[in-house]
Amino acid sequence: MRYMFIVQGDGRGHLTQAISLSDMLRRNGHEVVEVLVGKNRTREIPGFFFEKIHAPVSTYQTPSFIYRKNKKNVHPLKTFIYNIHPKRIRVYNQSLETISRKIKEQCPDVVINFYEMLAGLAYLRFHPKTTFVSIAHQYLIRHPEYQFAKGDKEGMLLYRLITLISCIGSSKLLGLSFYPMPDSPGEHIAVVPPLLRGEVMKIVPETGNFILGYILNQGFEDEVRNWHKENPEVELHFFWDNKKAAKETKVDDTLIFHTLDDELFLHYMASCKAYITTAGFESVCEAFYLHKPVMMIPAHVEQEVNAKDAASTGLGVEGKSFDITALLDFAKDYTPNDSFREWLSRAEELFLKHLVTGDR
């Protein structure tokens, strides 16, 4: 079968999920004919994606998040106002036309959407006949048994709206989950394991003496530096999405900031003592798989939902700031278990069932 991917390019998670699914489909004799990636003014698509997706990649402009003055948290109202400006609406209309044209040109059997809002709007506006399936952890907030779809009203309203728009026209929603749950046929939701890449599952983890971190927004940098000043003996390696920074910013012998590099990130993940992050779904799953204690500091309501969900497994803990002392305390009593790995072992079986065998 022939597949086309449409991927939200903000952050790293949806990109690595697309790589994983692309590998899985090709391994089973199928083809990914083209990948469309939405990019915005604040993020660069990392080079590793172009190298590892093994399919032609086209980009288009997609809406941006606007952050509060602290550069940590999303401002829902300003995000909405910014993106409905007439100039940007014209740009997004061009993106919708690009998506529609690419679907017509490639004539795939299935279009798979990784939480890109404009994909749903393209189906609403142009009504392509191609089967449309949407994949993301976010779709679980529509599951009637999901317990963590809570937060401030303004933020949750925007979160639910984006989630709803992204899946317009979908015949099925594949909800990536940290653990098994029953499907919800009434909401067209099938619950599936996370999409971890083969490189992660080949790693033999070790326990080193350093803390690994990931900060999507530079506003958290001050918190990290302040903690480091008080605890210079603890070695820290942080990855950040800072387009202006050098590949490696060495503050001193025990604090180094790295720009996004997928292979280097996995190298450090494999041997870190513990992991602290802004609660993106994908890297938390990688840490769980590699038996690393995790602390999550949410930057917006979506990540607040992720953090509460992940903490419910007992494999991670939610925090309010980059207070690494709390992570070290959690790591002392951390006991890994294989329940997450056992759930993940069913990924290929379930994805092929929902995307290939006709159960769409």
Secondary structure, 3 states (H helix, E strand, C coil): CEEEEEEECCCCHHHHHHHHHHHHHHHCCCEEEEEEEEECCCCCCCHHHHHHCCCCEEEEECCCCCECCCCCCECHHHHHHHHCCHHHHHHHHHHHHHHHHHHHHHCCCEEEEECCHHHHHHHHHHCCCCEEEEEEHHHHHHCCCCCCCCCCHHHHHHHHHHHHHHCCCCCEEEEECCCCCCCEHHHCEEEECCCCCHHHHCCCCCCCCEEEEEECCHHHHHHHHHHHHHCCCCEEEEEECCCCCCCEEEEECCEEEEECCHHHHHHHHHHCCEEEECCCHHHHHHHHHCCCCEEECCCCHHHHHHHHHHHCCCCEEECCCCCHHHHHHHHHCCCCCCHHHHHHCCHHHHHHHHHCCCCC
